[in-house]
């Protein structure tokens, strides 16, 4: 055994990395690296090819350690666990017990816990080989289960970023209480998120629940001072029912006679795209609505500069990064009053917050922006100021670094890297 290497790297884990819908994680990693922190990115499985956009994500994909690829050979997987068992039988059995004890009901859930345990062994060996001092995971569901078990197997302390909202619908299934209890700290993306974590955890763990916003690179977004505000509406998001794009199409169609020069661009893809395209055709919007699919970060920034407002009428959200990007681009936004959205969008100040699913209010607020370019300008300016003050990725990265560095002042017994040199997994 050895004590943790205070100069070792930090490993980042999520279920699929990189992917176009999670560019905020890539942005966070880049900000940490820019501040001199060595970050090793890890993923449970590879993202589908359609989720890898642009050369930047392609490079990240190449340089990211994939657990399922490394453990694909059963003999290699078994040999990894045999080696970890031989190094510390007590730790191996206690981690297996943890995996079984945090399973939800049913044989399928139990089997998945065994998969997470197997994957944790692969990742634990990778962390030990690379003298990783801390493991940070994004999201609190399956990849966080792997992170918790990896920490228990390896002794490397872990933390995770809690997003929601889906996680809060299944807190018992994902044993959020146990994950919070074992984490070194929990990064909550909003006060609403932290309140949910407080609700589902023991009060003694509340001090480790820290507000760390997702953020944007402010300099990547903006708008020319002399650029007029017109009637170009933008939607950016996964094309699934939860994002509410169907309501936006209805609102847009009802306002088109009053605003015949209005145009709507829909950025994103997903299982609901055929239905939305069919709806647009039924409503006679083929000539004024564009479906452009996924776009990389640079293309999104360019589309924001060409637009005049962003609308995101979701039924469930955390704090959408796309709203931050739009506000940094000096755009007024319309968003649903769900979860932590109102911590970013202040109603009638830097945008409008509407009741989720309320078509009449959505239509009315969209009409307000289409009818009043000066209101768009004022809201856009205030939105930019809000993001600069509270959602700057550089400042949020500094807060994460501070929390990672707390581990350097504490002793964590990590399995000795020299003892795993003969393992059959790639570096």
N, C-alpha and C positions, 0 to 999 in steps of 0.2 A: 504494500500500500504506500501511497505518497499523499502529500497535501496538494491542494489545487495549485496549478501553475498560475500565479497572479498575472503573468504576461501572456497567457494563452488566449486563443481567439474565442469569439462568441459564435455559436452555431444558431442558425435560424431555420425553423422547420414550419412547414404547412403541408396540407394534403396534396396540393398541386402547386408547384412553383417552377418557373414564372407562368403567369397567365394574364391575358389582356384584362379580365375583369377584376384582377387583384394587383393592378399596377401600383397601388399605394404601398404595398409591401416592398416591391422593388425600389420605390422611391425612398422608403425608410432605410433600406439596406444601403443604398447609394449615399444617403446623408450621413450615416454612421461611418462608412468607409472614408468619406471625405474628411471626417474629423479624426482619422488615423486609426480607427478600430478595425481589426481584422475580422471579417465576417465570413463564415463558411455557410453557404446556403444548402439546405437539404429539403428533399421532398419525399413524401411517401410513395407517390407514383408520378409518372410523367403526365404533363398536360396534353390534351389532344392537339394535333398540329394546328387546327383552326384557332386555338387559344394563344398561339405564339405569334405575336405581331411585331415585325420590325427587327433590325439587326441587333438592337440592344437586348431584347428578350431572347433572341436566338443564342447570343453569347452567354447570357445567364443560364439558359437551359443546358448548354454544353458543360458549363462549369459547376453545375449543381449535382450534389450526391443524391442518388435515387435509391431509397431503401429496397423497394421491390425488385429493382434490377439487380442490386448487389446480392439479395437473398433468394434469387430465382432458382438456383440450383439447390435441391433438397439436401444434398450431402454437405454443401458449403454452409447451409443454414444450420444443420444439425451440429457440424463441427464448431461453429461459432458458439452455440449454446453450451456445448460440452466444455469448451475452453472457459467460458464465463462461469460455469458451474464449478470447474476445478479451481478457479481463482478464489471463489467465495460461495461455497454451497449455501450458507445461511442467507446471504443476500439474494441468491438465485431463487431459493424457495420462498422467501418472504415476498419477492416481487411477483412470483407466480400466484401466491395467495392473494396479493393485492389485486391482480388481474381478475381472479375468480370472484373476489369479494366485491368488486365494483361493477360486476355484470348486471344488467337489467334482466328481467324475467324472460324465460324462453330459451330453447336450445340454440336458436340462431344467434341470439345475442351472446350466449356463452361461447359459441364457436368464434364469433368475431373477437371476443376478448382474448382468446388464445392466439388469433392472428396478430392482434396488437402486441401481445407478449413476444411472439416470434420476431415481429418487426423491431420491437424495442431492443432485442439482442443485437440485431444487425447495426442499428444506429448507435447503441452503447459502445460497441467495439470501434466504430468509426470515430466517435468522440474521444475515446481513450487514446487511440492511435495518434490523433492530432492534438492532444493535450488541451482540449477544449475546456475552458474554465466555467462556461455558462451556456445553457440551452434556452432559447426563447422561441415560443411557438405562437403562431397567429391562429385564432379561433379556438373555441373551447370544446369542440366535439371530438371526432375520431383522432385527428392528429394530436390533439392535446392528451388523449388517452395514451398514445404512443410516447409522447414527451414525458408524461408522469412516470410511466413504467421504465423508460430509458433512464431517467434520473434515479429511480430506485435501484436499477441494476448497476449503474456506473458510479453513482455518487456525485455526478455533476449536477449542481443545483439548476432548477429550471424556473421559468416564469412564462406567462402567456398573456396575449392581448385578447381581451374579451370584447366581442362586437355585438352579438345579437342581430336581429331579433329572434331568429329561429331557435337559438340556443335556449332562450327563456321559455319556450314552449315545451321543452323536454329536459328540464334540469335534473329530474330523477334518473332518466336514462343515461345522461352523460356525467352523472355524479359530480356536479359542479362544486358541491360542498367539499368533497375529498380533494379535488384538484386545487381549490383555493387553499385548503388547509396545508397542502404539501408544497405549494409554490413559494418561491422566495419573495415574489411580489406578483401582483396582477395589474396589468395595464388596462384601464377602462377607458373607452373612447369618448365617454360623455358622463355627465352626472346621472342621467337616467340609467345608463349602463351600470354605474357603480351602485346605484340604489337597488337594482335587481341583484347584483352580487351580494350586497348586504342582506337582502331579504333571504337569500338561499345559503348563507354561510354563518358560522358561529361568530358572535360579536368580537371575540378575542382576535379574530383575523382581519377585522375591518381596517386597522392601520396599514395593512399591506395592499389595500385597494387604492391605486393611484390613478389620477386622471392624466392620461397621455393621449392627446388628440392625434388622429391621422392628420396629415398636413400636405401642403403643396409647396413646390418651389416657386416662390412669388415671381421671380424674374422670368419664368417661362410663360407668364400670362399677362395680358394687358390689352389696352385699346387706345387708339390715337385720340388725342384731345379734340381734334376737329372732325372726328367720325360721327356722323348723324346716327340716331336711333330710328330704325324702320320697323318692319313687320316680319322679320325672319325669326321664326320660332325653332328652338332646338330641343330635342329630347335625346338623352344619352342614358342607356341602361340595358340590362339584360331583358330580352323580349320574352317575358313570362307574365302571367296574369297578375302577379303580385306588384308589378311596377305601374299598373294602371294606365298603360298607353291607350287602351281601348277607350277610356274616358276622354283622354286628350283628343283623340280622333273625333269623337262626338262633339266635344266643345268647339273644336276647330271648324267642323262642318257647319255648325249652327251660326258661327260668326263670319263665315266666308262671304255671304251676301253683303254684309256691312263693311268688310275689309277685304275687297277682292284682290288686293295686292299682297295679302299675307301668304307666306310659304312656311311649310313645316318640314324639317329634316329629322329623321329618326335614325340614330346611330346605335348599333348593337345587333345582337342576334340571339336566337333562342327558340324554344319549342313553340312559342306563340306567334312566331313571325308569319307563317302562312295564314293564320286566322286574322292577323292585323292587316296583312296585305289584301285579304279578301274583304275585310270591313271597309278599307279605304276605297276599294273599287265599288262596293255597294253604295257608298256615300258619294260617289262621283268625284273622288279626290285624286285620281291618277295623275293629273297634270300639276298638282300643287303640293303633293306629299312625296318625299324621297325616302326610300329605305336604302341606306348605304352600308349596312353591315358593320362589322367590327372595324375600328381604326386604331392605329398605334397612338402613343402619347403626343407625338408631334402633329399628327393629323387632327387629333382632337383639339389641340390648342389652336390650330389654324381654323377649324370649324367654329370654335368659340369666338374668334376674332371677327368672323364673317356674320355672326348672328347678333340678335338684338335682345333676346331673352331666353331663359331656359325654364322648362316646365317638367316637373317630376311628381306626378300625382299618385305616388305609391300607396299601397295599403299597409306595408310594413317596411321599416328601414332601421338602420342604426343612426349614423350621421353620414349621409352619402358624400363621398369625396368629390363626386361630379358637381355637387352644389358648391363646394369650396373652389373648384376650378372655374366654374362659371362666375362666381363672385369675384375671384381674383382677376377675371377678365372684364370686370366692370359691368357685368350683366345683371339686371334684376332677375329674380327667380320666383317661381311659384312652386311650393312644395306642400305635401300633406303634413298635418300636425300629428306625427307619430314619433314615438320614442324620443330621441334626442335632437330631432330636426330643429325645434324652436330654440335650442341653444346656439344654433348657427344662424338661422333665418329669423330675423325679428320682424314681426308682422307690420306691414305698412311703413317700414323703415328701410330695410335693404331688400325687401321682397314681400311676398304675400304667403301666409301660412293658411291653408284651407282645410276644412274637415275632410278626412279621408273618405272617398267614395261619394262626395257631394258634388254632383255634376253641375248643379245650378251655381254654386259659389265658384267653382273652378272656371266656369264660362264667364261669369261676371268679372273675376279678377283678370282673366286673360284679355277680356275686352278693355279693362282699365289700362293695361300696358300697351295694347295695340292702338289705343286712342290718345295716349299722352307721352310723347317722346321725352318731354322734360322730366316727367316722373321717372321714366326709365333711367335717365341720366343721373338723377339724384340718388335713386336707389342703387344704381351701379357703383357710384362713388362710395357710398356708405358700405356697400358689400365688400368692396376692395379693402377698405380700412379695417373691417371686421376680421377678414382673413389674415391680413398683415399682422394684426395684434394678437390673434389667438390660434391661428391654424398654420403657422409657418413651420415647415418641416425641419428647418435647421434648429429652431428652438426646441421642438419636441424631441429631436434626436439628442440634444444635450441633456434633456431630462432622462431619457432612456440610458444614456451613458452613465449618468450619475447613479442610477439604480443598479446597472450592471456592476459598477465599481464597488458597490457595497459588499459584493461577494469577496472582494480582494482583502477585506479586513476581517474575514471570518474563515474558520477552518472547515474544509469539507474533505473527507477522506475519499479519494478517487482511486479506482483501480489503476495499478501501475502500467503505464504504456509499454514498458520493456517486456512485460509478461505476455503481451499479445502480438509480438512481432511476427510470430509464426502463423498467425491466423490466415485463413484463405480468402479474405475479403480484400478488395482493392482499396488503395489509399484514398 
